Amino acid sequence: MPQKDAMTTAETYSNTLRVTFNHMAQQHPELLPIAIAHARRNLSERIRLHYANTIAYGPFKGLKLVEDAHWGSADLGGMILGLYEQEILNELSALGRKHRSFIDLGAADGYYGLGVLVGELFEKSYCFEITEKGREVIARNAALNTLQDRVTILGEAKPDFYTQIAPQDLADALLLIDIEGAEFDIVSADTFAAFAKSTVIIEVHEWYPDIQDRLTRLLQQSAATHTARRFSTGARDLSSFAELKIINDSERWLLCSEGRPYLMSWYRFDPRV
């Protein structure tokens, strides 16, 4: 869709959005989160149409996604612009091509599992996804990008998930875990031992009342084989996006939102050997 059609129509919408937000903030503050979620989805849809479902920026540039994505539609705009979980993208890019295999627990639509292949950061990937719909979309996205021979699609990750991976791939891998809180049930000292020569990145979901105990245990489980470093969501720079200069500040910065209930953090574990 031409940029004029997909993006400049934002002015009328933006004015309406601004009036709506002001009204809700004053009269119905309890509805404001719903309005914000709607605005994020609308922004993502406009960007999706503008770029024809193709990642336009970042290390996954060129990755094509099917239209009926399994992943949350509100995040797609940030993904296309290379803004979504930029911290993880930076970590993957900084690793260069040091690792042969990418292993993704909680692969969703294959954004990471296929993106690292399109970006030639890894030779192959394993995508563990619990939902049948997600696995089906990963397969379709793999076909769309001609990556069928480089990705293995698997189901729910159990505590012994690593037994489904070729031993030579375990010894030269990056493991990314994002399983909505189940990381503390899946990961153990045995997991770190299996990946003793590989890097592990875990997204930590901190809504548990005993989160500090869980984090302490996780660090203890890794201590024999890995060193740990924590990092969190950081700054975004939107000044280089020419296509975003024509929309107002509120919408522009809303693209940086990932809809999190709190500041997201990850732990990166690097092998001691």
Backbone hydrogen bonds, N-H to C=O, Kabsch-Sander energy under -0.5 kcal/mol:
donor,donor_aa,acceptor,acceptor_aa,energy
6,A,2,P,-2.6
7,M,3,Q,-2.9
8,T,3,Q,-1.1
9,T,4,K,-0.5
10,A,7,M,-1.7
11,E,8,T,-1.5
13,Y,9,T,-1.3
14,S,10,A,-3.7
15,N,11,E,-2.1
16,T,12,T,-2.0
17,L,13,Y,-3.0
18,R,14,S,-2.6
19,V,15,N,-2.1
20,T,16,T,-2.6
21,F,17,L,-2.8
22,N,18,R,-2.3
23,H,19,V,-2.4
24,M,20,T,-2.7
25,A,21,F,-2.9
26,Q,22,N,-1.6
27,Q,23,H,-3.2
28,H,23,H,-0.6
28,H,24,M,-1.2
31,L,28,H,-2.1
32,L,29,P,-1.0
35,A,31,L,-1.9
36,I,32,L,-2.5
37,A,33,P,-2.2
38,H,34,I,-2.2
39,A,35,A,-2.3
40,R,36,I,-2.3
41,R,37,A,-2.0
42,N,38,H,-2.3
43,L,39,A,-2.5
44,S,40,R,-2.4
45,E,41,R,-2.3
46,R,42,N,-2.1
47,I,43,L,-2.2
48,R,44,S,-2.8
49,L,45,E,-2.3
50,H,46,R,-2.1
51,Y,47,I,-2.1
52,A,49,L,-0.8
53,N,48,R,-2.0
54,T,51,Y,-1.0
55,I,63,L,-2.7
56,A,80,I,-2.2
57,Y,80,I,-1.4
61,K,58,G,-1.7
62,G,55,I,-2.9
63,L,60,F,-2.2
65,L,53,N,-2.8
69,A,67,E,-1.7
75,D,72,G,-1.3
76,L,73,S,-0.7
79,M,75,D,-2.0
80,I,76,L,-2.7
81,L,77,G,-1.8
82,G,79,M,-1.2
83,L,78,G,-3.0
84,Y,78,G,-1.5
86,Q,83,L,-1.4
88,I,85,E,-1.0
89,L,85,E,-1.7
90,N,86,Q,-2.5
91,E,87,E,-2.0
92,L,88,I,-2.7
93,S,89,L,-2.4
94,A,90,N,-2.4
95,L,91,E,-1.4
96,G,92,L,-0.5
96,G,93,S,-1.2
98,K,95,L,-1.2
100,R,172,D,-1.2
101,S,172,D,-2.2
102,F,124,K,-1.9
103,I,174,L,-2.8
104,D,126,Y,-3.0
105,L,103,I,-0.6
105,L,176,L,-3.1
106,G,104,D,-0.7
106,G,128,F,-2.3
107,A,128,F,-2.3
110,G,107,A,-2.8
111,Y,107,A,-0.5
114,L,110,G,-2.8
115,G,110,G,-0.7
115,G,111,Y,-1.2
116,V,112,Y,-2.4
117,L,114,L,-0.6
118,V,114,L,-2.4
119,G,115,G,-2.4
120,E,117,L,-1.2
121,L,116,V,-2.9
122,F,116,V,-1.2
123,E,100,R,-1.8
124,K,100,R,-1.5
125,S,150,R,-2.4
126,Y,102,F,-2.7
127,C,152,T,-3.2
128,F,104,D,-3.1
128,F,126,Y,-0.6
129,E,127,C,-0.6
129,E,154,L,-2.3
135,R,131,T,-2.1
136,E,132,E,-2.3
137,V,133,K,-2.3
138,I,134,G,-2.5
139,A,135,R,-2.1
140,R,136,E,-1.9
141,N,137,V,-3.0
142,A,138,I,-2.6
143,A,139,A,-2.1
144,L,140,R,-2.4
145,N,141,N,-1.5
146,T,143,A,-1.2
147,L,142,A,-3.1
150,R,147,L,-2.1
151,V,147,L,-0.7
151,V,148,Q,-0.6
152,T,125,S,-2.4
154,L,127,C,-3.4
154,L,152,T,-0.5
158,K,156,E,-0.7
161,F,158,K,-2.2
163,T,160,D,-2.3
164,Q,161,F,-2.1
165,I,162,Y,-1.4
169,D,166,A,-1.3
170,L,166,A,-1.5
171,A,167,P,-1.2
172,D,169,D,-1.0
174,L,101,S,-2.0
175,L,199,T,-2.8
176,L,103,I,-3.1
176,L,174,L,-0.6
177,I,201,I,-2.6
178,D,105,L,-2.7
178,D,176,L,-0.5
182,A,179,I,-2.1
184,F,181,G,-1.0
185,D,182,A,-1.2
186,I,182,A,-1.8
187,V,183,E,-2.4
192,F,188,S,-1.7
193,A,189,A,-2.2
194,A,190,D,-2.3
195,F,191,T,-1.5
196,A,193,A,-1.3
198,S,195,F,-2.0
199,T,173,A,-1.7
200,V,269,F,-2.5
201,I,175,L,-3.3
202,I,267,Y,-2.5
203,E,177,I,-2.9
204,V,202,I,-0.5
204,V,265,S,-2.1
205,H,203,E,-0.6
206,E,204,V,-0.7
208,Y,205,H,-0.5
211,I,208,Y,-1.4
214,R,210,D,-2.0
215,L,211,I,-2.9
216,T,212,Q,-2.4
217,R,213,D,-2.2
218,L,214,R,-2.3
219,L,215,L,-2.4
220,Q,216,T,-2.1
221,Q,217,R,-2.4
222,S,218,L,-1.3
223,A,219,L,-1.1
225,T,222,S,-1.4
226,H,222,S,-3.1
227,T,270,D,-2.7
229,R,268,R,-1.9
231,F,266,W,-2.3
233,T,264,M,-2.0
238,L,236,R,-0.6
241,F,238,L,-1.4
242,A,240,S,-1.1
244,L,241,F,-1.4
245,K,242,A,-1.2
247,I,244,L,-1.3
252,R,248,N,-2.6
253,W,249,D,-2.7
254,L,250,S,-1.2
255,L,251,E,-1.1
255,L,252,R,-0.8
256,C,253,W,-1.4
257,S,254,L,-1.1
265,S,204,V,-0.7
266,W,231,F,-2.9
267,Y,202,I,-2.2
268,R,229,R,-3.2
269,F,200,V,-3.7
269,F,267,Y,-0.5
270,D,227,T,-2.3
270,D,268,R,-0.6
272,R,225,T,-2.8
273,V,196,A,-0.5
